[in-house]
Amino acid sequence: MSSATFALLLPPVTTTATAPSILTRHFNCFSLFQSSSSLPLSATGILRATSRRFIPVTKVQLVSTMACNEIHTGSLKQKLANLFEASIRATVPDELDVEPLIAACSPKFGDYQCNNAMSLWTKVKQKKTEFKGPQPIGRALMQNLPPSEIIESCSIAGPGFVNIVLSKDWIAKSIHKMLNDGIETMAPRLPVKRAVVDFSSPNIAKEMHVGHLRSTIIGDTLARMLEFSNVDVLRRNHVGDWGTQFGMLIEFLFEKFPNSEDANDLAIENLQAFYKAAKQRFDSDPAFKERAQQAVVSLQAGVEKYRTAWARICEISRREFEIVYQRLGVHLEEKGESFYNPYIPAALELLQEKGLIEESEGARVIFIEGKKIPLIVVKSDGGYNYASTDLAALWYRLNEEKAEWIIYVTDVGQKEHFDMFFTAAKRAGWLPAEDNKYPRTSHVGFGLVLGDDGKRFRTRSTEVVKLVDLLDEAKERCKAVLVERGKADEWTAEELEQTAEAIGYGAVKYADLKNNRSTNYTFSYDQMLNDKGNTAVYLLYAHARICSIIRKSGKDIEELKKVGKLELAHSDERALGLHLLQFSEVVEEACTNLLPSGLCEYLYGLSECFTKFYSNCQVVGSAEETSRLLLCEATAVVMRKCFHLLGITPVYKI
């Protein structure tokens, strides 16, 4: 953070796109052909055409009614898909299984494309059809579009690609409506009502370290995006609070603290060392090992003395976990291994009845086709393991919590375990065989956090970095820069502290989330706290600058929302407006693909788009001041929602 400083305060027809949406780059391959014909819209919004191949009048009335309801709901991309779905039904009524293929395209061709013509031609060319190729099909799709104020004009490119130019008046009206009705009106619609997001999941009696960073913030962002999309999200912290290690810990606790009440104030640092000492004793002392194994039996049998000791160890860890969660602004409901333990026997019995469980070398296993090693569900000593717990948890989430989508956020190293576990559940009939049907499960794998040496991020003493220390270091570095800039003299101590937290914690989160989660990334304070480039600091600066523009105008932005009019006459105004409306589909895609990096890319593109607009379009003191202030406010609103979804606290003053 080299130059920008902030204060955290309460918030008071050309188609040039400077920062095309994430979808654009994936579909530019469809835009290799220059437009060969164009079909503009009339003043009433109805397509003008020379051909008379239109849908019948009765069908037009039906679609027109639908246009007021279903056609104009959902994201911008979904709205266009709804329009073209009606057109496809009219153009090829016998092809009932065709879904609209809508994609953002290069600005030189339009805003979006419908890419169904070639695939439709493949379907109908062997049948009796009036069409002579994909381009006539594309032209018919264009002509059969129902009336809509969304589209300004359409044109045909190459073998039937339908290029779409959106109405700038409709874009402006939609943005203004969002300002008055709230950003929630842009929430995407997902085909799921309830989801479980299983994330963070530290082990009791161990510190949360940098390895837990990715699971915690990726899981939190996925949960936030799903919640914004009106999904009922059950945030689950599947902590490691059960198993043979607790016999070792409890027995060692009894030795060190004969009066177990004395262990109440045991600090987590001591508990960490306590765990290592207990493990060393367990490995080196056979008599202690035998007592520890018996302690597990007593714990599982519910003997009060052992249950009390176990609960105390868990509570000490829980308090320290909460310190990290408070810093990150993350909320979870704990349902650890111990919660699901009572459900394991019944779950395994169901699998046994299906004939899935077999005996192998004294253990009970499920053989998975294509895997050399089976999924062990009961160990040779009769104990349960991760697989047995995960199967019981899945049964509970499907049958008791009625979840339709269960998402597990762990490192990529656990991919094979989840593949085998999911396959077993499908064989049991708990999940559909097809991955695209609900209920469904998804493993969100992520890579490692690396140091400058390219190895796993550790301290100089080769210890894994404690997560709380990592976050505090980022905050203190931000605070030092703010003090250096003289903000300690301008702001209250509380403002200084809150702003340092917002930037420091936000920088750590964004540096992680902007990367494709499946890859490793190098942790660097210098890079993540840089105020230039694709960093949280730069984006927070951009948001604060927008807020400053609005404040300096002296205008009441809430009043302007009511009485002002938003217009997009300049190409950079239109490009910014279009980018704002693509927010919904970006969130939808990020949810569908479980990739938060897409939202980060959109947010950075939005800030770049705004920079170009502000450089070329005077705001305060211009004839278009009211409209451009509304566009500034819309940008700030969308940026704030992006920050919220990423778990970042915005700042409002430089």
N, C-alpha and C positions, 0 to 999 in steps of 0.2 A: 504494500500500500504506500506508494511513493509520493502522491501529491494530493489526492482527493480526501477531504474530510467531511464528516457527516454528523448530523444530530438526529437522534431518534425521537420524533415528536408525533403527536396525534395528527392524522391527516386533515387537515383542514377540509374528348373521351379517348385518351390513349391508355395503353395498358402496360406501363413500365413498372416492373416489380423488382426492387433492389434486393430483396431478401426472400426469394421464393421459398414456399413451404417445403418441409421435409419430403413431402410426397413428390414434389416436382422432379427431383433428380432421379427418382426411381422410374419415372415414366417419360422422360424426354425422348426415349427411343421411339415413342409413338409420334413424335413431332418432326419427322425428317422430311416431310413433304410440304411444299408451299400450298396455300389454299387454292383450290381450283374453281370453287364457286362459293358464293356468299348469299345468305338469305337473311336480310335484316328484318327487324320487327316493325310493325306499324305503331302508330301512336297509341293504339289501344292495347299494345302488348301482344297482339296476335301475329303469328308469322305470316309474312307476305310470300307467296309462291306462285310459280307459273303452272306447276303440275297440279292436277285435280285429285291426286291420291290422298284424300283426307279420310279421317275416321268418320263414321256416320254421325248425324246430328244427335241422335239419342246417346251415343257414346260420348260425344263432346260434353253434353250436359252432365253426364255421370262424372266424367273426369273433372269438369269445372267445379262441381260440388266437392269432389275430393281435394281439389287444389286449395280449397279454403280450410281443409282439415289436415288429412294425413300427408298430402304432398308437401306442405310447407312446414313440416315439423322436423326436428333433428338438426344435425350439423349441416353446414352449407353443402358438403359433398353428398349427404343423405338427401337433402332437398332435391338436388339435381338427379340423384339416382331414382327418386320417386317419380319425377317428371319423365325420365327416360324409360322407366318401367312401364308407365302407361303407354308410351310411344311404341315400345317393343311389343306389347300385347296387341296393339292395333296393327302393327306392321306385319307381324308373323303370329297370328292368333293361335296357330296349331303348336307352336313351340312354347310349352308352358314352364319349362325348367330353366329358362334363361334369366340370369341376374344381370343387371346393368353394370358395365365396367366403366366407372367414372374415375378419372385421375386428373390431378393438377398437371398443367403442361407449361411449356416454355412461353414466357410473356409475348414473344413475337408471333405466336399462333393464336393466343387467346388466354383465357384463365383456366379452363378445364377442357377435357376431351371425353367423349363417349367412344369407347373402342370396341363396340360389339359387332360391327359390320362384317369383319372377316370371319369371325367364329360363326355368325349366323349364316353366312354364305356357305360355309362348310356343311352346315346342317341341312340347308334347303336345296343345294344345287343338284342333288340326286332325286329330288322330288319335283312334282309339277309346280313350277313357280314362274311368276311373271318377271322376276329379277334376272338380270344378265350378268351380275357380278357383285362384288362387295360395295362398290361405290354407289350404285343405285339403291342398295339397301341403306347405306348411310344417309343418302338424300331423303329416303322415305322416313327414316327415323327422325330426321330433322323436321320434315314437313308435318309429321304426325304428333309432334309435341303439343301437349295441351296448352292453352293460354296461360301465361305466367308473367308477372312483373319482374321476375328474377333475371330473365335472360334479355339482353339487349340485341344480340345478333348471334347467328350461327353460320358456319361455313364448312365445306367439305375439303379435306386434305387427303391426298394419296388415295389408297384403296378404302375409302369410306370412313376415315376418322372424322368425327363431328367435333369441330372446334367451337368452343362456347365462350362468348364474351358476356360477362355479367353487366347488368344495368348499374351504372354508378349511382343513380338516384336510389335504387333499391339497397345498394350497399350502405349509402349514407343513412337511409331510413332505418335499416336494421341496426346500425351502430347506435343511432339516437335512441331507438327503442330499448337497447341493452342498457344504456345509461339511465333511463328512467325506470325500467323494470328490474334491473339488477343483473349481475353477471351470471347468476344461477340459471337464467333463461338460456344460456349458452351451454348448459351441461349436456353432454352426449347421452344417448340412450343405449344402454347395453342389454343384451338378452339374458340377464341374470339378476335375480333379486337379492340373494344372500351369498356372501363369500366369507371364507375364513382365510386370513393372511397370517401364516405361522412364521414369525421372524424374531430376531435377536437371540433368544434361547441360550443364555449363558449357563455355565455349570455352577451349582452351589459350591461354596467354599473356595471358589477361584475368582480372581479379579477379572473384570471385563477389560479386554485388551484391544489393540488396534484391529485384531481379527474380527471382533464383533461390530466394528464400525459399519462395514458394508451391509451386513444383514440388517442392522438396526435402521439405517437411514434409507436403504432401498426399500425395505419392507414398509416403513412409515410412509414413504412417498407413494408406493403402490396403493396402500390403504387410503391415503388422502384422495388420490385420483378416483378410485372406485367410489368413495363416499361422495365426492363431488358429482359423480355420475348417478347418484341416487341408489347406490347399492348398499344394502345393510351389511356392514363389514364387522366381522368378529375378529378383533386383533388379539392373537394368541401368542403368549410367551411360554413356549414349551421348554421350561427350564429343566436342567438335569438335576433333579432333587431326589432321586431314588436309585437304588442299586447297591452292589457289594462294597463300594468305596465308603458308604456311610457306616458300615460296621467297623471299618478301620478308624474312621474319624471319631465315632462315638466311644469306642474302647480307649482311644488315646485321650479323649476329653475326660473320661472318668479317671484316668491315671493322673493327668495334670491338674484336674480340678475335682477332687473327691466330693466337694460340695459344689455341684454343678451351677448353683446360683452365682458363684463367683465369676463365671464365664460370661455373664450378661453384657459387660462392657468391652468384650474382646474386640479390638479394632480389626478391620479387614486386613490390614497389613500383617497383623499377627496371625490371622486366620489363614492367610496365604502361606506363611511360614509354617504354621501349624499343620497344614495339609502335607507339605513337603516332608516334615519331620515324621508324621504319621505313616506316610508312604515308605519312607526309609526304614522305619521300625517294622512295618508289615513285611517288607522284602527280606529283612535280615534276621528276624526273630520268629522261629516257627511257633513258639508257644503263644506269642502275641497274635500271630496270624490265625491260630486256631480260635482264640478268644474273639477276634474280630469277626470271623466267619459265624460264630455262634451269636454274636451281637446282631448280625443281619437277620438270623432266624427270629430272634427276640423282637426286633423292630417290625418285621413283617407279620409277626403274631400279635402285634399291638400292645406289647408290654409297656405299661405307662412310663416307666423310667426311661426306656429307650426312645419312645415316641417324643417325650418331652425334650430329651437331648437333641434329637433330630430336628425338632421344630425350632429350637434355639439357634442351631447352626444355620438353618434356612433363613431365619429372621435377620441374623447378622448380615448375611450376604444380601438379602433383599434390600436392606437399608442402603447399602453401598451401590447396588444397581440403580436405585431410585435417584441417587445423586447424578449419575450419568444421564438418566432419562430426563431429569429436570433440565439439565443443560441443553439437551438436544430437543426439548419440547415434544417428547415422544410419550404416547400413552398406550399401555398394553394391559390386557387382563391375563394374569398368570393362570395357566392350567398346565402344570408340569407333569413329569413322568409319573409321579405318585398319584395324580388324579386319575390317570387312565389305567393304572395297575389293576384295580378290581375288575376291569372290563376284559382283561386279557383272556382268562380261561374261556369265557363264553364266545369271544371272537374266534379263538382257535378251534373251539368245538364246531362252529359253523364251517370253518375251512376244512376240518376233519370230515364232516358230513358230506362235503363236496368231493372228497377223495383227493384233496390237494396235498395233504401233509403225509410225508413218508418218514420211515426210520432210516437213518444213515449214520453209521459209526457212533451209535449211542445218542445221537441228537435227533430232533424232529425237524424236518426241513421241507421246503417246497422247491422242487426242481423247475427251473425256468429255461425254456427252449432257447438255445443259442448261448447260454451261460455255462461256463465250466464249473463254477462253484455255485451250490444251491443257496437259497435264502434260508438261513437258519432261524427258526422261530422259537425253539426251545433248546438250550444248550445241553451238552451231554451230562452236566451236573444237575439238570432239572431247572436251571434258572432261566429267566427271560432276558431279552436283549432289546436293542433298538428296533429290530424288525417286528417283534411281538408287540412292543409298545406302539409303534407307528400303525400297525394294523388295527389295534384296539382303538386308537385315537381316530383313525379314519372311519371306522364303524360308528363311533360316537358322533362324529361331525356330520355324517350322512343321515343317521337315523334319529339322533336326539336334537341336534342343532339345525337340521334340515338345510345344510349348506349345499349350494349347487356348484360352487367352484372353491376348491381348496388349494391354496397357493403356499408352497414351501420355499422360504428364502434361505439358502445355505450356500456354502462354497461349492465350486464345480467339482471338487474332489469327491462329493457324495452323489454324483450323477448316477453311477451304476447302482447304488443302493436304491435310489428312488425309481429307476427304471424297473428293477426287479420287483420292488414293492408294489408299484402301480400295475405291473403285469399280473402279479398274484391277485390283486383286487379285481382286475378285469376277468380273470379266469373264474373267480368266485361269483361273478355276476353282480358285484357291488358297483362296478363302473361299466358303462357301455364300452364295447370293443373299439368304437370309433373315437378318435381323439377330439373331434370337433363337436361331439354331443355332450349334453349335460345330464347328470352331474359329471364333473371332470376334475382332474388334478393336474397341477403344473409345478414343475421344479424350476425355480428361478435361481440358476447358478451364477456365481460371481467369482472373479479372479482374485489374486493376491494384492495386498498393498506392499509395494516394494520401497526400499531405501535407495539412496543415490548409487549404491554399489550394485544395484540390480538384484539384490537378495531380499528375503523377507524383512520387512521394516522392524528394526530392533534398536535398543539403546546401545551406547558404546560398550556397556558391560555385557552385551549379547542377550540381555533380557528382552522379552516381548514388551513393547511400549504400552503402558496403562492408558486406557482410553480417556480417563478423566484428566491425566497429565497432558495428553495430546491436545485436548480441547482448551485447557487452561493456558497452554503455551500460545495457541493461536489468539486467544483473547488478549493476553498480556502484550503480545507484539502489536496488535491493533491499538491498544491503549497507549503504548509508548509513542506510536506515531501521532496519535491525537494530541497527546501532551506536547510533543515536539512542535506541533502546529499551533500551539497556543490555545487549544480548546478547553484546557483545564481552567483558564481564566474566563472564558466566555460562557461555559456551561456549568450546570450544577454537577456535583459529584455523581448524582444518580443518572443524569443524562450521559455523562462520560462513561459510566459503567455499562449502562444499557446499550449504548451505541457500540462500544468495544465488543460486547457479547454478540450483538446482531451481526456485525461484520465478521468477527473471528469465527464464530460457530457456523455462520452462513458460508464463509469461504471454504471451510473444511467439507461441509456437505456438498456444495456445488462442485468442488474439485473432484469429488468421487462420482456424483450423479451424472456429470456431463460425459463421462466415459461409457463406452459400451460395457455393460456390467460383466459380460463373460470374459473380458480381458483383464490382465494385470495392469496396474498403473503405479507410477512413481510418486510417492508422497514428497511434496516440496512446499515448505512454508513460503519461500520467496515467490514461487509461481502462483500459488493460490491467493496470495495477498497482494498481487500486482494489480494496479488500478487500470491496466490497459489489456485489451484482448478479452477472450472469453472466460472471464472470472466473475465471481459473485461481487467483488468490489467494484468492477466496472459497471455491472448491471445495477447495483444499488446506487451508484453515482448517477447513472442515466435516469433512474426513477426520481431521485432527489432533484435533478435538474428540471425535469418536467414539472414537479410540484412547485419549484421556484418560479418557473415561467408563469404558472397560473396565479401564484401569489402576487407576483410583481405587476400583473395586469390590473389588480385592484378590483376585479369583477367577482361577483358572487356566482360561483360555478353552478350552484344548485338552482339559482334563478335562471341562469342561461339554459340549463337542461329543460326548463319548463317553457320558456318563451323563445329561445334561439332556434336557428335552423342550421343543420349540418349539410354542407355541400362539398363535393369533391371535384372541383373544376381542374385543378392542377394534377398532372400525372403522378407526382409524388404523393399527393393527398390520396389519390385513388389506390396507389400501391400500398400505402399504409393501411387504408381502410380494408382492403382485401385481406391483408395479412391478419388484421384483427379478427375478421370473421372466420378465418381458418383455425382459430384457437380450439374450437370444439372438436373438429376432426383430428387435430393433433393429439388432444387428450384421449380421444377414443382409440386412436392407433397405439398410443403409449400404453393404454390399459390392455388392449387386445394382445399386443406383442409383449407386454410386461417389460417394457424398455423405457425407463424414466429419461434416458439420454435424449430421446426424441423431444421431450418437453423443454429440456435445456437448450437444444439446438433451436427450437422455435423462439424461445425467449431471447436468445442472443440475436437471432435474425430480426426480431421485432425491434430491439434497441438500435440495430443498424439501419433498419427501415425508417425509424423515427429520426435518426441523425440526418439522413439524406433529406427527409421532409423538412426538418427544421433549418437545414442549411440553405434550402432553395425556396422556402416559403416563410416570409415574415409573419410572425404571429401578432405580438403586441403592437398596436398602433397601425395595423393594416386595415384595409377595407373589409377584409375577410376575418377580422379578429374573432368575432363570436364563433363562427364555424370552426376556426382553427383551434380555439381554446377548447371547444367540445371534443375535437379530435385528440388534443393533448390529454384531456381528462380520460377519454376512452382508452388511450394507450396506457395511462397510469393504472386504470382499473384492471386491465388485463394483465399488466405486469405484476400487480399486487396479488392477483389470483394465482399466477404462475409461482410467485414466491411462496405463497401459502401452500400450494401443492408440493413444493420442494422442501417445505419445512423451514423456510428462511424468513426472518423478520425484516420487513422493509424499513428503510430510513427515509425521512421526509425533508431533511434540510442539510445542505452542504456546509 
